[in-house]
Amino acid sequence: MQKSKSTKTFPSDSKSQVIEIKNNRNSSTNVTTSIKLWKEYEFSSDQPKSFELLLSPSVKSILAILEWNNSNVSFSLKLFNPSGSLISSSSPIRDFYIPRDSSGGIYFSSILFKQENGAFYILPIKFNVTASSVFINEKFSKTSVYKEDDIGFNRTILFSISILNNGLSSVNISIEKEMGFLNCSSDVSSFLRYNVSYYPNELSSNTSDNINISISIYTNETKDKQCLYSGIIPINLTEQNGISRIFNLSIQYNLTNLLSISSILLNNTIISPPKNISISFVPKYLGNELYDGNETTANISLKLVHLNETSYTLIPQIFYSSVLFDPARSNYTYIFSISNSLGGIYDLYIYFNHTNTLKGIVYQGSSVYHNFKINKEALKANLISPSSLSLYPSNTSYIKIEVWNYGLLKSNSSLDKMKIQEDCAYYSISFNSSNCTYSPSSPSSEIGLEINPNSMCEVVWKIKASDKGDSKYCDTKISFEGLWFNSQPFTIKIKVINTTTPTTPPSTTTQQNQTITISNIIRNITWYQVPSLIVLEQNSTNTTFVTVKNEGNVQEELIFSIKNLPINLYKILNLKLTVNPNQIVSFYVTFNGSGEIGEYSGEFEISTNDSSIKLTKSFKLKIIPGYQTKIYVNKTFNEFLERFVELENKTNELKSKGYKTEIVEQKLSLVLEKLNQLKAYIENNDYYHGYLLLDDINEMLNDINSTFSKLPKEEVKIDWFLIIGVGLTVFGIGFLVYLFWPTESYFDHKKKKFVWKPEKRKEDWFKKIKEEIKKLKPKQTS
C-alpha cells in the first residue's frame, strides 16, 4: 500500500526534559542531555521535512536536525555547533520503508544517539500511517475468483465478492473496464462475457461492501468448448492524499462436462452377502440443475475398495441397466448385489455418466460412499520366514506365517483353512505350533483357524531334513481355502545340502513357549528418511512421509504410530504396510496447525505385529503464526511502545516530586531491552519468537505500573551539627559586636553624623577581648 500521512514526534516548545545518560562501567563521568518535549507533526511523503533536537552534552550546545528524505524514505542526522557551523553529517541512520500493501496503524521505531565515551540515548519515533487497507474476499489487496460450470447451457451467473477497508482513511474506487471478456486458454475464439453491475465509489474506514459481477455464457460463443476461461478486472484505489494504486481482480471460469453426485443413500450399510442392496443418489450439473434423464442415455458402475487391503476390489452386479428415476425425491435408484466376498470396511465408488443425444455431449461424475461394511471375515497371510531355505542333512528349520483377520466376524476353522503341500524325499514338514484356536487338534498338512476381527495369530511349520540331500531345490506350497486375501499360494524353495565329508552343521533352531529363533532368518528394519522438524502456519496442513527400509531377508508387517503428540494435530493416512526384503516403504502423515503457537515434541514409532521390532524417532512439530497473528503481533508491539512512553513519563514526574524511582528505572531498562528484541524479531519476519515474547513484556509493564503505588519519597536529612555550629557562630559574632559597641558618641558637625568619642576608648580592643574571653572560662578552685 502506498504511504500516506504519517505522524512524527519532535520538539514542541521551550520546556525541556532532562535525561541523565550514564556511560559504560569503564567511564567515570556522566553526561546530561536536555531533550525538548515532543508534539505530533503531520507530514506527507511528497516533500522533505525536518525538526530540531537540542542536545547539550558537557558545556556545548549542539543543534541536531533530522531530515525526512523522500527518495529513500529515511532519516539523516546533521549536527551544528552554537555558531551554526556544520560539525558533522551522517548517512541515513534509519530506513523506514512502508510497503504498498501495509495496513494502516501506528508504527514505532527509534534513533540511537551515542557519544564516543559510551553515553547514549534511545529516541523513539512514532508513525501513524493513515493509508487505507483493502481486503478482497479476505485476501489482502489481491484475489482470484474461481467458478465451475457445465458446457451445453446458455445462462447468466451472478455472484458478489466482499471488499473491506480496515485502514484509517477512506478510499475511492473506480473500475474503468466494467464490461469485458473471459477468454479460453486454448482457443481464443471461445469466450465468456462479464459485467460489473455494482461497486462502491467510496469505501470509508472500517466499512465493507460488495462488488457484483455477472458472467454470461452463450453456447454460440463458447462453442461448448471445455476450457478454463480467464480475465482481469483492474480496480483503481485512490486514497485521500491523492495516491493511487491498482490491483487486478482475476476471474477464472472453468467449463467442463462434470456432474456432481450427492445425497447417497443405501438401504443397509452392514450386509451379509449374498444380498441385494438398494442405492440412490442425486446427479446434478455444476449449475445445480437436476439431471432429469430426458433425451439422454445413462450408465452407472460401482466399485468397492477394501480399506485394509486397497488392492482388493469388488465389482458389484447391477440388476438394472437403465436409470430408475423417482420424481418425488429427485433421485435415482439402483439395485445391486455382492457375492460371497471378503468382509471388512469398504469405500463404495459410484461412477455415473450420460450422453445428451441432442447436443452430443457426454457428462460424467463420480463420488464415494465411505464406511460400507460387509459382515464377514477376511484373512490375510504374510510369510515371515524366508521363501528360500537351505539345510544340512538331519538339520531342522521352520516356516513361520502370520495371519491377520481384517473382517468384521471371527473366522471359521471349518471353512478358513491353510494347507501345506510338499513332495520331496529329502525333508519332511509337520505342524509345529500356533497361538490361536485351530482345528484339528493335531494338524498334519491342513489347519483351520479361528481369529477374532482385527487380530493376528502365528502358524509355524517344522522342516526336518533327511540324512542325505542333493543339489536341487524342492518346492513346498502353502495354499488357502475360505475367505482369504491371498489368492495365490506361497511357494517356498527348500534344499538339503549334500555333503560327503564330516561337517559340523550350524546350530539348529529351537522353540520354547512359542518363541522361535531361526538361524537363517534376519529381521532388521531401519529408518530411511525421517523428518526431525515439521513447521507449519496456524490453521494450515502439511503432509509429510516417514520412510523405513527392510534390511532383513523376511517379509514384515509394519505398524506405524505417533506418540506424545495431541491426536488433534495429526492424521495418519496408512497405519499398516507390508514390506518385502530390501524394500523401502513410506507412511504418510498430515499435520495441522489447529493447536496453539509453539513447539510440540513427538515420536514416530514403527513396530512389527509381534512387537519383536520397535523403532522410535523423536521429532518436533512447530506451529508458527499465521497472517492474522502477525497483524496482532505488530499491533501489540505498538501498544507496548505507547505504554512504555507513558510509564517513562510518569516515572520522570514522580522523580521530580521527590519519589525514589531507581527500581522503576531499572525495570524500564529491562523492558526496553525486550522491546528492542521484539522489534528485531518483527523486522526479521520472525513472528514465532516475537509472539512468544508478548506475555513476558505485558507482565513486565503491568509490574511497573503496580510498582508506582509502592514508591517511597526521598528522606530529608537534617544535619543538626551544622545547624548548631552555624547558630553558635552567629551568636558569637553578635555577642562580640555587643561587647565592643561604643557607649558614648557625639555629633560631628563637619561630618554631619554621630561618631564615637575616641577619648573615651581607654582600653585596647584586643585586650578587652582577652579579658571577656577569660571571664567565660570556668573558675579554678584551690
MIVEXMAR-917138 format. One line per field, with one value per residue (C-alpha): residue number from 1; residue in three letters; x, y, z. Coordinates in steps of 0.5 Angstrom, whole numbers. Each point is the difference from the previous one (the first is absolute). Layout:
REM residues N
n <- [NUM,...]
res <- [Ala,...]
u <- [X,...]
v <- [Y,...]
w <- [Z,...]
//
This chain:
REM residues 782
n <- [1,2,3,4,5,6,7,8,9,10,11,12,13,14,15,16,17,18,19,20,21,22,23,24,25,26,27,28,29,30,31,32,33,34,35,36,37,38,39,40,41,42,43,44,45,46,47,48,49,50,51,52,53,54,55,56,57,58,59,60,61,62,63,64,65,66,67,68,69,70,71,72,73,74,75,76,77,78,79,80,81,82,83,84,85,86,87,88,89,90,91,92,93,94,95,96,97,98,99,100,101,102,103,104,105,106,107,108,109,110,111,112,113,114,115,116,117,118,119,120,121,122,123,124,125,126,127,128,129,130,131,132,133,134,135,136,137,138,139,140,141,142,143,144,145,146,147,148,149,150,151,152,153,154,155,156,157,158,159,160,161,162,163,164,165,166,167,168,169,170,171,172,173,174,175,176,177,178,179,180,181,182,183,184,185,186,187,188,189,190,191,192,193,194,195,196,197,198,199,200,201,202,203,204,205,206,207,208,209,210,211,212,213,214,215,216,217,218,219,220,221,222,223,224,225,226,227,228,229,230,231,232,233,234,235,236,237,238,239,240,241,242,243,244,245,246,247,248,249,250,251,252,253,254,255,256,257,258,259,260,261,262,263,264,265,266,267,268,269,270,271,272,273,274,275,276,277,278,279,280,281,282,283,284,285,286,287,288,289,290,291,292,293,294,295,296,297,298,299,300,301,302,303,304,305,306,307,308,309,310,311,312,313,314,315,316,317,318,319,320,321,322,323,324,325,326,327,328,329,330,331,332,333,334,335,336,337,338,339,340,341,342,343,344,345,346,347,348,349,350,351,352,353,354,355,356,357,358,359,360,361,362,363,364,365,366,367,368,369,370,371,372,373,374,375,376,377,378,379,380,381,382,383,384,385,386,387,388,389,390,391,392,393,394,395,396,397,398,399,400,401,402,403,404,405,406,407,408,409,410,411,412,413,414,415,416,417,418,419,420,421,422,423,424,425,426,427,428,429,430,431,432,433,434,435,436,437,438,439,440,441,442,443,444,445,446,447,448,449,450,451,452,453,454,455,456,457,458,459,460,461,462,463,464,465,466,467,468,469,470,471,472,473,474,475,476,477,478,479,480,481,482,483,484,485,486,487,488,489,490,491,492,493,494,495,496,497,498,499,500,501,502,503,504,505,506,507,508,509,510,511,512,513,514,515,516,517,518,519,520,521,522,523,524,525,526,527,528,529,530,531,532,533,534,535,536,537,538,539,540,541,542,543,544,545,546,547,548,549,550,551,552,553,554,555,556,557,558,559,560,561,562,563,564,565,566,567,568,569,570,571,572,573,574,575,576,577,578,579,580,581,582,583,584,585,586,587,588,589,590,591,592,593,594,595,596,597,598,599,600,601,602,603,604,605,606,607,608,609,610,611,612,613,614,615,616,617,618,619,620,621,622,623,624,625,626,627,628,629,630,631,632,633,634,635,636,637,638,639,640,641,642,643,644,645,646,647,648,649,650,651,652,653,654,655,656,657,658,659,660,661,662,663,664,665,666,667,668,669,670,671,672,673,674,675,676,677,678,679,680,681,682,683,684,685,686,687,688,689,690,691,692,693,694,695,696,697,698,699,700,701,702,703,704,705,706,707,708,709,710,711,712,713,714,715,716,717,718,719,720,721,722,723,724,725,726,727,728,729,730,731,732,733,734,735,736,737,738,739,740,741,742,743,744,745,746,747,748,749,750,751,752,753,754,755,756,757,758,759,760,761,762,763,764,765,766,767,768,769,770,771,772,773,774,775,776,777,778,779,780,781,782]
res <- [Met,Gln,Lys,Ser,Lys,Ser,Thr,Lys,Thr,Phe,Pro,Ser,Asp,Ser,Lys,Ser,Gln,Val,Ile,Glu,Ile,Lys,Asn,Asn,Arg,Asn,Ser,Ser,Thr,Asn,Val,Thr,Thr,Ser,Ile,Lys,Leu,Trp,Lys,Glu,Tyr,Glu,Phe,Ser,Ser,Asp,Gln,Pro,Lys,Ser,Phe,Glu,Leu,Leu,Leu,Ser,Pro,Ser,Val,Lys,Ser,Ile,Leu,Ala,Ile,Leu,Glu,Trp,Asn,Asn,Ser,Asn,Val,Ser,Phe,Ser,Leu,Lys,Leu,Phe,Asn,Pro,Ser,Gly,Ser,Leu,Ile,Ser,Ser,Ser,Ser,Pro,Ile,Arg,Asp,Phe,Tyr,Ile,Pro,Arg,Asp,Ser,Ser,Gly,Gly,Ile,Tyr,Phe,Ser,Ser,Ile,Leu,Phe,Lys,Gln,Glu,Asn,Gly,Ala,Phe,Tyr,Ile,Leu,Pro,Ile,Lys,Phe,Asn,Val,Thr,Ala,Ser,Ser,Val,Phe,Ile,Asn,Glu,Lys,Phe,Ser,Lys,Thr,Ser,Val,Tyr,Lys,Glu,Asp,Asp,Ile,Gly,Phe,Asn,Arg,Thr,Ile,Leu,Phe,Ser,Ile,Ser,Ile,Leu,Asn,Asn,Gly,Leu,Ser,Ser,Val,Asn,Ile,Ser,Ile,Glu,Lys,Glu,Met,Gly,Phe,Leu,Asn,Cys,Ser,Ser,Asp,Val,Ser,Ser,Phe,Leu,Arg,Tyr,Asn,Val,Ser,Tyr,Tyr,Pro,Asn,Glu,Leu,Ser,Ser,Asn,Thr,Ser,Asp,Asn,Ile,Asn,Ile,Ser,Ile,Ser,Ile,Tyr,Thr,Asn,Glu,Thr,Lys,Asp,Lys,Gln,Cys,Leu,Tyr,Ser,Gly,Ile,Ile,Pro,Ile,Asn,Leu,Thr,Glu,Gln,Asn,Gly,Ile,Ser,Arg,Ile,Phe,Asn,Leu,Ser,Ile,Gln,Tyr,Asn,Leu,Thr,Asn,Leu,Leu,Ser,Ile,Ser,Ser,Ile,Leu,Leu,Asn,Asn,Thr,Ile,Ile,Ser,Pro,Pro,Lys,Asn,Ile,Ser,Ile,Ser,Phe,Val,Pro,Lys,Tyr,Leu,Gly,Asn,Glu,Leu,Tyr,Asp,Gly,Asn,Glu,Thr,Thr,Ala,Asn,Ile,Ser,Leu,Lys,Leu,Val,His,Leu,Asn,Glu,Thr,Ser,Tyr,Thr,Leu,Ile,Pro,Gln,Ile,Phe,Tyr,Ser,Ser,Val,Leu,Phe,Asp,Pro,Ala,Arg,Ser,Asn,Tyr,Thr,Tyr,Ile,Phe,Ser,Ile,Ser,Asn,Ser,Leu,Gly,Gly,Ile,Tyr,Asp,Leu,Tyr,Ile,Tyr,Phe,Asn,His,Thr,Asn,Thr,Leu,Lys,Gly,Ile,Val,Tyr,Gln,Gly,Ser,Ser,Val,Tyr,His,Asn,Phe,Lys,Ile,Asn,Lys,Glu,Ala,Leu,Lys,Ala,Asn,Leu,Ile,Ser,Pro,Ser,Ser,Leu,Ser,Leu,Tyr,Pro,Ser,Asn,Thr,Ser,Tyr,Ile,Lys,Ile,Glu,Val,Trp,Asn,Tyr,Gly,Leu,Leu,Lys,Ser,Asn,Ser,Ser,Leu,Asp,Lys,Met,Lys,Ile,Gln,Glu,Asp,Cys,Ala,Tyr,Tyr,Ser,Ile,Ser,Phe,Asn,Ser,Ser,Asn,Cys,Thr,Tyr,Ser,Pro,Ser,Ser,Pro,Ser,Ser,Glu,Ile,Gly,Leu,Glu,Ile,Asn,Pro,Asn,Ser,Met,Cys,Glu,Val,Val,Trp,Lys,Ile,Lys,Ala,Ser,Asp,Lys,Gly,Asp,Ser,Lys,Tyr,Cys,Asp,Thr,Lys,Ile,Ser,Phe,Glu,Gly,Leu,Trp,Phe,Asn,Ser,Gln,Pro,Phe,Thr,Ile,Lys,Ile,Lys,Val,Ile,Asn,Thr,Thr,Thr,Pro,Thr,Thr,Pro,Pro,Ser,Thr,Thr,Thr,Gln,Gln,Asn,Gln,Thr,Ile,Thr,Ile,Ser,Asn,Ile,Ile,Arg,Asn,Ile,Thr,Trp,Tyr,Gln,Val,Pro,Ser,Leu,Ile,Val,Leu,Glu,Gln,Asn,Ser,Thr,Asn,Thr,Thr,Phe,Val,Thr,Val,Lys,Asn,Glu,Gly,Asn,Val,Gln,Glu,Glu,Leu,Ile,Phe,Ser,Ile,Lys,Asn,Leu,Pro,Ile,Asn,Leu,Tyr,Lys,Ile,Leu,Asn,Leu,Lys,Leu,Thr,Val,Asn,Pro,Asn,Gln,Ile,Val,Ser,Phe,Tyr,Val,Thr,Phe,Asn,Gly,Ser,Gly,Glu,Ile,Gly,Glu,Tyr,Ser,Gly,Glu,Phe,Glu,Ile,Ser,Thr,Asn,Asp,Ser,Ser,Ile,Lys,Leu,Thr,Lys,Ser,Phe,Lys,Leu,Lys,Ile,Ile,Pro,Gly,Tyr,Gln,Thr,Lys,Ile,Tyr,Val,Asn,Lys,Thr,Phe,Asn,Glu,Phe,Leu,Glu,Arg,Phe,Val,Glu,Leu,Glu,Asn,Lys,Thr,Asn,Glu,Leu,Lys,Ser,Lys,Gly,Tyr,Lys,Thr,Glu,Ile,Val,Glu,Gln,Lys,Leu,Ser,Leu,Val,Leu,Glu,Lys,Leu,Asn,Gln,Leu,Lys,Ala,Tyr,Ile,Glu,Asn,Asn,Asp,Tyr,Tyr,His,Gly,Tyr,Leu,Leu,Leu,Asp,Asp,Ile,Asn,Glu,Met,Leu,Asn,Asp,Ile,Asn,Ser,Thr,Phe,Ser,Lys,Leu,Pro,Lys,Glu,Glu,Val,Lys,Ile,Asp,Trp,Phe,Leu,Ile,Ile,Gly,Val,Gly,Leu,Thr,Val,Phe,Gly,Ile,Gly,Phe,Leu,Val,Tyr,Leu,Phe,Trp,Pro,Thr,Glu,Ser,Tyr,Phe,Asp,His,Lys,Lys,Lys,Lys,Phe,Val,Trp,Lys,Pro,Glu,Lys,Arg,Lys,Glu,Asp,Trp,Phe,Lys,Lys,Ile,Lys,Glu,Glu,Ile,Lys,Lys,Leu,Lys,Pro,Lys,Gln,Thr,Ser]
u <- [0,2,3,-5,1,4,1,7,1,5,2,-6,1,6,-2,6,0,7,2,6,5,5,6,2,3,7,-1,-1,-3,-8,-3,-6,-4,-6,-5,-7,-7,-3,-6,-3,1,-4,4,0,5,0,5,6,-2,5,0,5,2,4,6,4,6,5,0,-1,-7,-1,-5,-2,-5,-3,-3,-5,3,-6,5,1,-5,6,2,7,3,4,4,2,4,-3,3,-4,5,-1,5,-3,-4,-2,-3,-7,0,-7,-4,-8,-3,-7,-2,-6,-4,1,-6,-2,2,5,8,5,8,6,6,6,5,6,7,7,0,-5,-6,-6,-8,-5,-5,-7,-4,-7,-3,-8,-1,-7,1,-7,1,-5,-1,-4,-3,4,6,5,-1,0,-5,-1,-8,-1,-6,-2,-6,-2,0,-6,-4,-2,0,2,3,0,5,3,7,1,4,2,4,3,5,0,-2,-6,2,-3,-2,0,-1,1,-1,-7,-1,5,1,3,4,1,7,1,-5,0,-6,-4,-2,-5,-2,0,-3,1,-7,2,5,1,3,3,1,1,5,-2,-6,-2,-4,0,2,-6,2,-4,3,-4,1,-2,1,1,6,3,-2,-1,8,3,5,2,-3,4,1,2,-4,4,-2,2,1,1,2,-2,7,-1,5,-3,1,-2,-2,-2,-6,1,-6,0,-6,1,-5,0,-4,0,-6,-1,-2,-4,-5,3,-5,1,-6,5,8,1,-1,1,0,-2,-6,-3,2,-4,4,-3,3,-1,4,1,3,5,-5,-4,-6,-2,1,-7,2,-4,4,6,2,4,4,3,5,2,7,2,7,2,3,5,2,-1,2,-6,-6,-7,-5,-7,-5,-5,-7,-3,4,-5,-1,-6,-2,-4,-3,-3,7,4,5,2,0,4,-1,7,3,6,2,3,6,5,-2,2,-1,0,0,-6,2,-6,1,-5,-1,-5,0,-4,-2,-3,7,4,4,2,-1,3,1,3,-1,2,-4,4,-1,-3,0,0,-1,4,7,7,6,7,6,7,6,5,6,4,-3,6,4,6,1,6,-2,-4,-1,-6,-3,-7,-5,-4,-6,-4,-8,-4,-8,-2,-7,-6,-1,4,3,-3,5,-4,0,6,6,7,3,8,2,7,2,8,3,6,-4,-7,-5,-4,-4,3,-4,-5,-2,-7,-6,1,-3,1,4,6,0,4,0,-6,-2,-7,1,-5,3,-4,-1,6,4,6,3,6,1,6,2,6,5,4,6,2,7,1,-1,2,1,-8,-5,-7,-6,-5,-6,-5,-7,-6,-7,-6,0,7,3,5,-2,7,4,6,6,6,6,4,7,3,8,3,7,5,5,-2,-2,-3,-6,-3,-4,-7,-6,-3,-7,-2,-7,-2,6,4,7,2,8,-1,-5,2,-5,2,-4,4,-2,1,-3,-3,-1,2,-4,-6,-2,-7,-4,-6,-6,4,1,7,0,7,2,5,4,3,3,0,8,-2,-2,-7,-7,-2,-7,1,-4,1,-2,2,1,0,-4,-7,-4,-4,7,1,-4,4,-2,2,1,3,4,3,8,4,7,5,-7,-1,-7,-3,-5,-4,-2,-4,2,-5,1,-6,4,3,6,6,5,-3,4,-2,3,-1,-1,1,-2,-1,-6,3,4,7,2,-2,4,-1,2,-1,-3,-2,-7,1,-6,1,-4,-5,-2,-5,5,6,-5,-2,8,1,-6,2,7,-2,-5,6,4,-5,-1,8,0,-6,4,6,-3,-4,7,3,-6,1,7,-1,-5,6,-2,5,0,6,-4,-4,5,4,-7,-1,7,-1,-7,4,4,-6,-3,6,1,-8,2,6,-5,-5,5,3,-7,1,-7,0,5,-3,-6,3,3,-7,-2,6,0,-7,1,7,-5,-5,5,3,-7,-1,6,-1,-5,6,5,3,1,8,1,2,6,2,7,-1,7,1,-7,3,7,-3,-4,6,4,-6,-1,8,0,-6,3,7,-4,-4,6,4,-5,2,-4,1,-1,0,-3,6,-3,5,-1,-8,0,1,7,3,4,7,2,-5,4,5,1,3,-5,4,1,-7,-2,5,-3,-7,2,4,-7,-3,5,-2,3,6,-1,5]
v <- [0,7,4,6,5,-3,3,2,3,5,6,5,5,3,-5,-5,-7,-1,-7,-3,-4,-5,-2,-7,-3,2,7,4,6,2,4,3,1,5,-2,4,-3,-2,1,-3,3,-3,0,-3,-4,4,5,0,2,2,1,2,-3,4,-4,2,-4,2,8,0,2,-5,1,-6,0,-7,1,-5,-2,-1,-4,-6,2,0,5,3,4,6,4,7,4,6,5,-4,-4,-7,-4,-7,-3,-7,-5,-2,-3,-4,-2,0,-4,0,-6,2,-6,2,1,7,1,2,-2,2,0,3,4,-1,6,-3,4,-2,-1,-5,4,-1,2,-4,5,-4,3,-2,0,0,-3,2,-4,-4,-7,-4,-7,-4,-7,0,1,6,4,-5,-6,-5,-3,-7,-3,-6,-2,-5,1,0,5,8,3,6,-1,6,0,5,1,3,7,2,7,-1,5,7,4,0,-3,2,-6,0,-5,2,-6,-2,-5,-5,-7,-6,-4,-7,-2,-5,3,8,0,-3,5,2,7,3,7,3,2,4,2,6,6,2,-5,3,-2,-7,-1,-5,-1,-5,0,-3,-4,-4,-5,-1,-7,-1,-7,4,4,-6,-5,-5,0,-3,5,5,7,6,7,6,6,6,3,7,2,8,2,7,2,-1,-6,-5,-8,-5,-7,-6,-4,-6,-4,-8,-4,-7,-3,-8,-6,-2,-2,0,-6,2,-3,-7,-5,-7,-5,-3,1,-6,-6,-8,-2,-2,5,5,8,6,6,7,7,6,2,8,4,5,6,-4,-2,-7,-6,-2,-5,3,-1,-4,-7,-1,-5,-2,-4,-2,-2,-2,1,-3,5,-5,-3,5,-4,-5,3,-3,2,-1,-3,6,-3,6,2,7,5,0,7,2,7,0,0,3,-6,-7,-7,-6,-7,-4,-6,-2,-7,-4,4,2,4,7,7,3,6,0,4,2,2,3,2,2,3,5,-2,6,4,-6,2,-6,2,-4,1,-4,-1,-4,-3,-2,-5,-5,-6,-8,-4,-6,-2,2,-4,3,-5,3,-4,2,-6,1,-3,-4,-5,-4,-5,-5,-7,-2,7,4,6,4,3,6,3,6,0,7,0,7,-2,1,-7,-6,-4,-7,-6,-5,5,4,-4,0,-6,-2,-5,-3,-5,-1,-6,4,3,0,5,0,4,4,5,6,5,0,-5,-5,-7,-6,0,-4,3,-3,3,5,4,4,7,4,7,6,6,5,-5,-5,-6,-4,-7,-4,-6,-4,-3,-6,-1,-7,-3,1,5,2,7,1,4,-3,5,0,3,4,1,3,-2,4,8,2,6,-5,-2,-4,-5,2,-4,-2,-3,-5,-3,-5,1,-6,-2,-5,2,1,6,4,2,7,0,-2,5,-2,2,1,3,2,5,-2,1,-2,1,2,5,7,5,7,7,6,8,2,7,3,8,3,6,2,7,3,6,0,-3,-3,-7,-3,-8,-3,-7,-5,-5,-6,-6,-7,-2,-8,-6,-1,4,4,3,7,4,8,5,6,1,6,5,2,-4,6,2,-5,-6,-6,-2,-7,-4,-6,-2,-7,1,-5,-2,6,4,8,2,6,2,7,5,6,5,6,7,0,0,6,3,-4,-6,-7,-6,-7,-6,-4,-8,-6,-7,-7,-3,-5,6,-3,6,7,6,7,7,7,6,7,3,8,4,7,6,1,6,3,-2,4,6,-1,0,7,3,-3,3,7,0,-3,6,5,-3,1,7,1,-3,3,7,-2,-2,7,3,-4,1,8,-1,-3,-7,-6,-2,-4,-7,2,3,-7,-4,5,-1,-8,2,4,-6,-5,6,0,-7,-1,6,-4,-7,4,3,-7,-2,-5,1,-7,2,7,-3,-4,7,3,-3,2,7,1,-3,5,6,-2,-1,7,3,-3,2,7,0,-3,5,4,7,3,1,7,-1,6,1,2,1,5,4,0,3,5,2,1,4,5,0,1,6,3,0,3,6,1,0,5,4,8,2,8,4,7,4,2,6,0,-8,2,-7,-4,-2,-4,4,-2,3,-5,-6,-1,-8,-4,-4,-6,1,0,-6,-4,3,-2,-7,-1,1,-5,-5,-4,2,-4,-2,-2]
w <- [0,-2,6,2,6,6,7,2,7,1,5,1,5,4,6,1,3,3,-1,3,-4,3,-3,0,6,-2,0,6,-3,-1,-6,1,-6,-1,-5,-1,1,-7,-3,-6,-7,-6,-7,-7,-3,-6,3,5,7,6,7,5,6,5,3,6,1,5,-1,-7,-3,-7,-5,-3,-6,-2,-7,-4,-6,-6,-4,4,6,5,6,-1,6,0,6,0,6,3,-5,-5,-4,-2,4,-2,-5,-1,-5,2,7,-1,-6,0,-5,0,-6,-4,3,7,5,3,7,5,-2,5,-1,4,-1,4,2,2,2,0,7,0,2,-4,0,-4,-3,-2,-6,-2,-7,0,-7,-3,-6,-2,1,-5,0,-5,2,6,-4,1,-7,-4,-2,-5,-1,-3,-2,-4,-4,-6,-7,-4,3,-1,7,4,6,6,5,5,3,7,1,7,1,7,0,3,-6,-6,-7,-6,-5,-8,-5,-7,-3,2,-5,-4,-2,3,-5,-1,2,-6,-5,-1,-4,6,6,5,2,6,3,7,2,6,4,6,-3,7,6,7,5,4,-5,-5,-7,-6,-7,-4,-6,-6,-4,-7,-3,-7,-4,-7,4,4,-6,6,1,6,3,5,-2,4,0,4,3,2,6,2,7,2,7,3,-1,-8,0,-5,-1,-4,2,-5,1,-3,-2,-3,-2,-2,-4,0,-1,7,4,8,4,6,5,0,4,1,3,4,2,3,-4,0,-7,-5,1,-5,2,-2,-1,-2,-2,-3,-6,-1,-5,3,-2,6,-5,1,-6,-2,-4,-7,-6,3,1,7,2,7,3,7,3,8,2,7,5,3,-7,-5,-6,2,-4,-2,-6,3,-5,-2,-2,-4,-6,0,5,4,1,7,-2,7,3,-6,1,-4,3,-2,3,0,4,2,0,6,1,5,6,3,-2,-7,-4,-5,-6,-5,-7,-4,-7,-5,-7,-3,-6,-3,2,-1,7,5,7,6,7,6,7,6,6,6,5,-4,4,-1,6,-2,2,-4,1,-3,1,0,-1,6,-1,-7,-6,-2,6,0,5,2,0,6,2,2,-2,0,-5,4,-2,3,-2,1,0,-3,0,5,2,3,-5,0,1,-4,-6,0,-1,-1,-4,-1,-5,-1,-5,2,2,4,5,4,2,6,4,6,4,-1,5,-2,0,-5,-2,-1,7,-4,-7,-5,-6,1,5,2,3,5,0,3,-4,0,3,-2,1,-2,-3,0,-4,1,-5,1,-5,-1,1,-8,-5,-7,-4,-2,4,1,0,6,-1,5,-2,3,0,2,1,-1,-4,-2,-7,-2,5,3,-4,5,-3,4,-1,4,-1,-2,4,-1,6,7,1,7,-2,2,7,-1,2,6,2,7,3,-8,0,-7,-1,-7,-2,-7,1,0,3,-1,-1,-1,0,-7,0,6,1,6,0,-3,-1,-2,1,4,-3,-6,-1,-2,-3,1,0,4,-3,2,-3,1,0,2,-4,2,-1,5,2,3,4,1,5,3,8,5,-5,1,-5,-3,-3,-5,-4,-2,-7,0,6,-2,-6,-3,-1,-4,1,-2,-2,2,2,3,5,-1,5,-1,6,1,3,5,6,4,-3,3,-1,2,1,-3,-2,-6,1,-4,2,-2,1,5,3,0,-4,2,-2,2,-2,3,-4,1,-2,0,-2,-2,0,-6,-3,5,6,-4,0,7,2,-4,4,7,-1,-2,6,4,-2,2,7,1,-2,5,5,-1,0,7,3,-2,3,7,0,-1,6,5,-1,-1,-7,0,0,-6,-4,1,-2,-6,-3,0,-3,-6,-1,-1,-5,-4,0,-2,-6,-2,-1,-4,-5,-1,-1,6,3,3,5,0,2,6,3,0,7,3,-2,2,7,1,-2,5,5,-1,1,6,3,0,6,4,-2,7,0,1,7,2,4,5,2,8,1,-6,2,8,-3,-4,5,5,-5,-1,8,1,-5,3,7,-3,-3,6,4,-4,-2,3,5,-1,-6,-3,-6,-4,-4,-5,-2,2,3,7,2,5,5,0,6,4,-3,6,-2,-5,-4,0,7,1,-4,4,7,-3,-2,7,3,-4,3,6,6,3,7,5]
//
